[in-house]
């Protein structure tokens, strides 16, 4: 009897576990493309499309939040990489699917600071700067404030969406920028994010009460101009 129960249990477990295992197997096939996007290496359009196809199969096999968030990252990276050579129709389709995957994934796994930042970027890419992009950005900061790898992309989103912050959000953003500045051992990244005189003005505003920050920012900006 016990042996029979174990056999039935094992068969049932295999049936339940197969979609998870198959989803993981399919997702692993996209690892090379993920690595190259994340490290800034050149990715070919065909390689990206093949990775998306494997992630589609992974989602079909195991449509949980993690699989949707993984596909969203690939779609967003491809859509925001001009050198990939994708058409505008492809980019639009990828962005919309990425946004849908992120919204589904975050509804089921909300403590994902990276994914919230990706959702802010997707919303901005689709509709331009907006209060909806700001809402996702603020969630990213709330869920993972000290994730250093996100600081440059978050600062870029902050500068792009200035006009949509409420006074309360702007005060929180100011404190966040100062915290990043203080925690950084190398602040070159702050200067690298600045693209215009208006960007510089806002960064200087946020750092206005930070001792010697204005002088140091000037040094980093001068350093970049000399390169």
Secondary structure as the mmCIF struct_conf table of DSSP 4:
data_model
#
loop_
_struct_conf.conf_type_id
_struct_conf.id
_struct_conf.beg_label_comp_id
_struct_conf.beg_label_asym_id
_struct_conf.beg_label_seq_id
_struct_conf.end_label_comp_id
_struct_conf.end_label_asym_id
_struct_conf.end_label_seq_id
HELX_RH_AL_P HELX_RH_AL_P1 UNK A 2 UNK A 28
TURN_TY1_P TURN_TY1_P1 UNK A 29 UNK A 30
HELX_RH_AL_P HELX_RH_AL_P2 UNK A 31 UNK A 38
TURN_TY1_P TURN_TY1_P2 UNK A 39 UNK A 40
HELX_RH_AL_P HELX_RH_AL_P3 UNK A 45 UNK A 61
HELX_RH_AL_P HELX_RH_AL_P4 UNK A 65 UNK A 79
TURN_TY1_P TURN_TY1_P3 UNK A 80 UNK A 80
HELX_RH_3T_P HELX_RH_3T_P1 UNK A 82 UNK A 84
HELX_RH_AL_P HELX_RH_AL_P5 UNK A 88 UNK A 108
HELX_RH_AL_P HELX_RH_AL_P6 UNK A 113 UNK A 127
BEND BEND1 UNK A 129 UNK A 129
HELX_RH_AL_P HELX_RH_AL_P7 UNK A 131 UNK A 143
TURN_TY1_P TURN_TY1_P4 UNK A 145 UNK A 146
HELX_RH_3T_P HELX_RH_3T_P2 UNK A 148 UNK A 150
HELX_RH_AL_P HELX_RH_AL_P8 UNK A 151 UNK A 160
TURN_TY1_P TURN_TY1_P5 UNK A 161 UNK A 161
HELX_RH_3T_P HELX_RH_3T_P3 UNK A 162 UNK A 164
HELX_RH_AL_P HELX_RH_AL_P9 UNK A 167 UNK A 183
BEND BEND2 UNK A 185 UNK A 185
TURN_TY1_P TURN_TY1_P6 UNK A 187 UNK A 187
HELX_RH_AL_P HELX_RH_AL_P10 UNK A 188 UNK A 193
BEND BEND3 UNK A 196 UNK A 196
HELX_RH_AL_P HELX_RH_AL_P11 UNK A 197 UNK A 206
TURN_TY1_P TURN_TY1_P7 UNK A 207 UNK A 209
BEND BEND4 UNK A 210 UNK A 210
TURN_TY1_P TURN_TY1_P8 UNK A 211 UNK A 212
HELX_RH_AL_P HELX_RH_AL_P12 UNK A 213 UNK A 226
#
